[in-house]
Amino acid sequence: MSDAAVASRLRGNRLRTAGRLQEYGVYLAVAVLLLFNLLFTANFMSAANFRTQLLQAAPVCIVALGMALVIGTEGVDLSVGAVMSLSAALIPLYLGYGVVPAIVLALVAGLAAGVFNGFLVAYVGIQPIVATLALLVGGRGLALVIAHGQLVEVHDPAFLALGSDDLLGIPVSVLVAAVLSVLVGLMVRRTTFGRRLVAIGGNRAASTLAGLPVRRVLLGVYAVCGLFAGVAGVLATARLAASDPADVGLLMELSAITAVVVGGTPLNGGRVRIFGTVMGALLMQLVRATLIKHNLPDSTAQMIQAAIIIIAVYTGRERASR
């Protein structure tokens, strides 16, 4: 066999391995972490611990669902953590009018932030990373101004039930994340909007020439991402029983992007994997929980997340060059 044939064969094997890692790597990683904790972490497999892990993973999952749609269009939203903070800051101001008005206003704020990002990207033509970076800085700053830079405790029992109560034996926030996952999955696979989203991410110029409403789709995608960040902000505030604009959603963009990329959605768009994104969010939570239970600082988890992103992007690049 010639050297060229050997090199071609080795390259083919490497590309197939990269493809399998992108497709199934997140499931293998979750299984390995679960096995490790089963063997080496005391009380990790208890029902109470599983409930805690799911509660903590739910906001990440919700934000990652919106991020997956954005990345599917070859974009990115760096403002999701700041949008969570902004929604959280508004809740104590309006709880006096009732739980429903407070939640609605928090969600409207998230939706408005997403529309603002989408307008800058779709109609003004600003690069997504630059457009959303502006709100990353300004959104949290506005949240701190609204809350006067202070943590505000929340005591409304009906609102706190969102973060502590169960429905049909499932925590409310986990149920919300599950319902949104199903809805987003159906939207991507079964609706015209979802097919247009994937087409635009695959080739925006060709989509424009084909007459697809590229701007409207992009605006809708960023609006959904902002709305989901608002939902996550509401649930995080209910779970913590406090609105802390300085901490709510901090570094959420890193966790969400990692969950999406590890779940198999490529950064160059054209594909959205919803179930993989959900498993990616669970993986991020398991990584953090495992390190904490073994007395390692949270900063270590952040470094591991960064390493995971590099590995996931590399395998995706290898596959794309196939």
C-alpha positions as CSV (number, residue, x, y, z in Angstrom):
1,M,0.0,0.0,0.0
2,S,1.4,3.4,-1.0
3,D,2.2,6.2,1.5
4,A,-0.7,8.3,0.0
5,A,-3.2,5.5,0.5
6,V,-2.0,4.9,4.1
7,A,-2.3,8.7,4.8
8,S,-5.7,8.8,3.3
9,R,-6.8,5.8,5.3
10,L,-5.5,7.3,8.6
11,R,-7.2,10.6,7.8
12,G,-10.5,8.7,7.1
13,N,-10.2,6.9,10.5
14,R,-9.5,10.2,12.3
15,L,-12.5,11.9,10.7
16,R,-14.8,8.9,11.6
17,T,-13.6,9.1,15.2
18,A,-14.2,12.8,15.3
19,G,-17.7,12.3,13.9
20,R,-18.5,9.6,16.5
21,L,-17.2,11.9,19.3
22,Q,-19.4,14.7,18.1
23,E,-22.4,12.5,17.8
24,Y,-22.1,10.3,20.9
25,G,-19.3,11.9,23.1
26,V,-21.7,13.7,25.4
27,Y,-23.6,10.5,26.2
28,L,-20.4,8.6,26.9
29,A,-19.1,11.5,29.1
30,V,-22.4,11.5,31.2
31,A,-22.2,7.7,31.6
32,V,-18.6,7.8,32.7
33,L,-19.3,10.6,35.2
34,L,-22.3,8.7,36.6
35,L,-20.2,5.5,36.9
36,F,-17.4,7.4,38.6
37,N,-19.7,9.0,41.2
38,L,-21.5,5.7,41.8
39,L,-18.1,4.1,42.7
40,F,-16.3,7.0,44.4
41,T,-18.8,9.6,45.7
42,A,-20.8,8.9,48.8
43,N,-24.6,9.2,48.6
44,F,-24.4,10.5,45.0
45,M,-27.0,8.1,43.7
46,S,-29.6,9.0,46.3
47,A,-33.0,10.4,45.2
48,A,-32.4,13.7,47.1
49,N,-29.1,14.3,45.4
50,F,-30.5,13.5,41.9
51,R,-33.3,16.0,42.6
52,T,-30.7,18.6,43.6
53,Q,-28.7,18.0,40.4
54,L,-31.7,18.3,38.2
55,L,-32.8,21.5,39.9
56,Q,-29.4,23.1,39.4
57,A,-29.2,21.9,35.8
58,A,-32.7,23.1,34.8
59,P,-31.8,26.8,34.2
60,V,-28.7,25.9,32.3
61,C,-30.8,23.5,30.1
62,I,-33.4,26.2,29.4
63,V,-30.8,28.8,28.4
64,A,-28.9,26.3,26.3
65,L,-32.0,25.5,24.4
66,G,-32.2,29.1,23.2
67,M,-28.5,29.2,22.6
68,A,-28.7,26.1,20.4
69,L,-31.2,27.9,18.1
70,V,-28.8,30.9,17.9
71,I,-25.8,28.8,17.2
72,G,-27.8,26.8,14.7
73,T,-27.9,30.1,12.6
74,E,-24.1,30.5,13.0
75,G,-24.6,33.1,15.7
76,V,-24.0,33.4,19.4
77,D,-25.6,35.2,22.3
78,L,-23.2,36.3,25.0
79,S,-25.9,38.3,26.9
80,V,-28.0,35.4,28.3
81,G,-26.5,35.7,31.8
82,A,-27.1,39.5,31.9
83,V,-30.7,38.9,30.7
84,M,-31.2,36.4,33.5
85,S,-29.9,39.1,35.9
86,L,-32.2,41.7,34.5
87,S,-35.3,39.5,34.8
88,A,-34.4,38.6,38.3
89,A,-33.9,42.3,39.3
90,L,-37.5,43.1,38.1
91,I,-39.3,40.4,40.1
92,P,-39.1,42.0,43.6
93,L,-40.3,45.3,42.2
94,Y,-43.6,43.9,41.0
95,L,-44.4,41.0,43.3
96,G,-46.6,43.4,45.2
97,Y,-49.0,43.4,42.3
98,G,-49.1,39.6,42.2
99,V,-47.0,36.7,41.1
100,V,-48.3,36.6,37.6
101,P,-47.6,40.3,36.7
102,A,-44.1,40.0,38.2
103,I,-43.3,36.9,36.1
104,V,-44.9,38.3,33.0
105,L,-42.8,41.5,33.3
106,A,-39.6,39.5,33.9
107,L,-40.3,37.5,30.8
108,V,-41.2,40.5,28.7
109,A,-37.8,42.0,29.7
110,G,-36.1,38.9,28.5
111,L,-38.0,38.9,25.2
112,A,-37.3,42.6,24.7
113,A,-33.6,42.0,25.2
114,G,-33.7,39.2,22.7
115,V,-35.5,41.3,20.2
116,F,-32.9,44.0,20.7
117,N,-30.1,41.6,20.0
118,G,-31.9,40.2,17.0
119,F,-32.5,43.7,15.6
120,L,-28.8,44.5,15.8
121,V,-27.8,41.3,14.1
122,A,-30.5,40.9,11.5
123,Y,-31.3,44.5,10.5
124,V,-28.3,46.6,11.5
125,G,-25.8,43.9,10.4
126,I,-23.6,43.8,13.5
127,Q,-21.7,40.6,14.2
128,P,-23.5,38.5,16.8
129,I,-20.6,38.4,19.2
130,V,-20.3,42.2,19.2
131,A,-24.1,42.9,19.3
132,T,-24.7,40.6,22.3
133,L,-21.5,41.7,24.0
134,A,-23.1,45.2,24.4
135,L,-26.0,43.7,26.3
136,L,-23.7,41.4,28.3
137,V,-22.2,44.6,29.9
138,G,-25.1,46.9,29.8
139,G,-27.8,44.4,30.9
140,R,-26.1,43.5,34.1
141,G,-25.3,47.1,34.8
142,L,-29.0,48.0,34.4
143,A,-30.0,45.1,36.6
144,L,-27.6,46.4,39.4
145,V,-29.1,49.9,39.0
146,I,-32.6,48.6,39.3
147,A,-31.7,46.6,42.5
148,H,-29.5,49.4,43.8
149,G,-26.6,47.0,43.8
150,Q,-28.1,44.8,46.6
151,L,-29.4,41.3,47.0
152,V,-33.2,41.4,47.6
153,E,-34.9,38.6,49.4
154,V,-38.2,37.2,48.1
155,H,-40.8,35.9,50.5
156,D,-43.9,35.4,48.4
157,P,-44.9,31.7,49.0
158,A,-46.6,31.4,45.6
159,F,-43.6,32.6,43.7
160,L,-41.1,30.5,45.8
161,A,-43.2,27.4,44.9
162,L,-41.7,27.6,41.4
163,G,-38.3,26.8,42.9
164,S,-39.2,24.3,45.6
165,D,-42.5,22.5,44.8
166,D,-43.2,19.4,42.7
167,L,-45.9,18.7,40.1
168,L,-46.7,15.0,39.6
169,G,-43.6,14.2,41.6
170,I,-41.3,16.3,39.4
171,P,-39.8,19.7,40.5
172,V,-41.5,22.5,38.7
173,S,-38.4,23.9,37.2
174,V,-37.3,20.5,35.9
175,L,-40.8,20.1,34.4
176,V,-40.5,23.5,32.7
177,A,-37.2,22.5,31.2
178,A,-38.5,19.2,30.0
179,V,-41.6,20.8,28.3
180,L,-39.5,23.5,26.6
181,S,-37.0,20.8,25.4
182,V,-39.9,18.9,23.8
183,L,-41.4,22.0,22.3
184,V,-38.1,23.3,20.9
185,G,-37.3,19.8,19.5
186,L,-40.6,19.7,17.7
187,M,-40.2,23.2,16.4
188,V,-36.8,22.4,14.9
189,R,-37.9,19.2,13.3
190,R,-41.5,19.7,12.4
191,T,-42.1,23.4,11.6
192,T,-41.2,25.7,8.7
193,F,-39.5,28.1,11.1
194,G,-37.2,25.3,12.3
195,R,-36.3,24.2,8.8
196,R,-35.6,27.8,7.8
197,L,-33.4,28.2,10.8
198,V,-31.2,25.3,9.9
199,A,-31.1,26.3,6.2
200,I,-30.0,29.9,7.2
201,G,-27.3,28.4,9.4
202,G,-26.1,26.1,6.7
203,N,-25.8,28.8,4.0
204,R,-27.2,32.3,4.7
205,A,-26.4,33.7,1.2
206,A,-28.2,30.8,-0.5
207,S,-31.2,31.2,1.8
208,T,-31.5,34.8,0.9
209,L,-31.3,34.0,-2.8
210,A,-34.0,31.4,-2.3
211,G,-36.3,34.0,-0.9
212,L,-36.3,32.9,2.8
213,P,-37.2,35.6,5.3
214,V,-33.7,35.5,6.8
215,R,-34.0,38.7,8.9
216,R,-37.3,37.7,10.4
217,V,-36.0,34.2,11.3
218,L,-32.9,35.7,12.9
219,L,-35.0,38.2,14.9
220,G,-37.2,35.3,16.1
221,V,-34.3,33.1,17.1
222,Y,-32.7,35.8,19.3
223,A,-36.1,36.7,20.7
224,V,-36.6,33.1,21.8
225,C,-33.1,33.0,23.3
226,G,-33.8,36.1,25.3
227,L,-37.2,34.8,26.4
228,F,-35.7,31.5,27.6
229,A,-33.0,33.4,29.5
230,G,-35.9,35.3,31.2
231,V,-37.5,32.1,32.2
232,A,-34.3,30.8,33.6
233,G,-33.9,34.0,35.6
234,V,-37.3,33.6,37.1
235,L,-36.7,30.0,38.1
236,A,-33.2,30.8,39.5
237,T,-34.7,33.6,41.6
238,A,-37.4,31.3,42.9
239,R,-35.0,28.6,43.8
240,L,-32.6,30.9,45.6
241,A,-35.5,32.9,47.3
242,A,-33.6,36.0,46.4
243,S,-32.8,38.4,43.6
244,D,-29.1,39.0,43.3
245,P,-28.3,40.8,40.0
246,A,-24.5,40.5,40.7
247,D,-24.7,36.7,40.8
248,V,-27.7,35.4,39.0
249,G,-26.7,34.1,35.5
250,L,-23.0,34.8,36.1
251,L,-21.0,32.9,33.4
252,M,-24.2,31.3,32.2
253,E,-23.1,32.0,28.6
254,L,-20.1,29.8,29.1
255,S,-22.2,26.9,30.5
256,A,-24.8,27.3,27.7
257,I,-22.4,27.4,24.9
258,T,-20.5,24.4,26.3
259,A,-23.7,22.4,26.6
260,V,-24.7,23.2,23.0
261,V,-21.3,22.5,21.5
262,V,-20.7,19.3,23.5
263,G,-24.2,18.2,22.6
264,G,-23.2,18.1,18.9
265,T,-24.5,21.4,17.5
266,P,-21.6,22.9,15.4
267,L,-20.5,26.5,15.9
268,N,-20.7,27.0,12.1
269,G,-24.4,26.4,12.2
270,G,-26.6,24.4,9.9
271,R,-27.6,21.9,12.5
272,V,-29.3,21.9,15.9
273,R,-29.3,18.9,18.3
274,I,-31.8,19.4,21.1
275,F,-31.5,16.2,23.0
276,G,-27.7,16.5,22.8
277,T,-28.0,20.0,24.2
278,V,-30.0,18.7,27.1
279,M,-27.4,16.0,27.8
280,G,-24.7,18.7,27.5
281,A,-26.4,20.8,30.2
282,L,-26.6,17.7,32.4
283,L,-22.9,17.0,31.8
284,M,-21.9,20.5,32.9
285,Q,-23.9,20.1,36.1
286,L,-22.3,16.7,36.8
287,V,-18.8,18.0,36.2
288,R,-19.4,20.9,38.7
289,A,-21.1,18.6,41.3
290,T,-18.4,16.0,41.0
291,L,-15.6,18.5,41.6
292,I,-17.4,20.1,44.5
293,K,-18.1,16.8,46.2
294,H,-14.4,16.0,45.9
295,N,-13.4,19.3,47.5
296,L,-12.2,21.0,44.3
297,P,-13.0,24.8,43.8
298,D,-15.6,25.9,41.3
299,S,-12.9,27.7,39.3
300,T,-11.6,24.2,38.4
301,A,-15.0,23.4,36.8
302,Q,-14.8,26.6,34.8
303,M,-11.3,25.6,33.4
304,I,-12.6,22.2,32.6
305,Q,-15.6,23.7,30.8
306,A,-13.1,25.8,28.7
307,A,-11.1,22.6,27.9
308,I,-14.3,20.8,26.9
309,I,-15.3,23.6,24.5
310,I,-11.8,23.4,22.8
311,I,-12.1,19.6,22.4
312,A,-15.7,19.8,21.1
313,V,-14.8,22.6,18.6
314,Y,-11.8,20.7,17.4
315,T,-13.7,17.5,16.8
316,G,-16.4,19.5,15.0
317,R,-13.8,21.2,12.8
318,E,-12.2,17.9,12.0
319,R,-15.6,16.6,10.9
320,A,-16.5,19.7,8.9
321,S,-13.2,19.3,6.9
322,R,-14.3,15.9,5.8
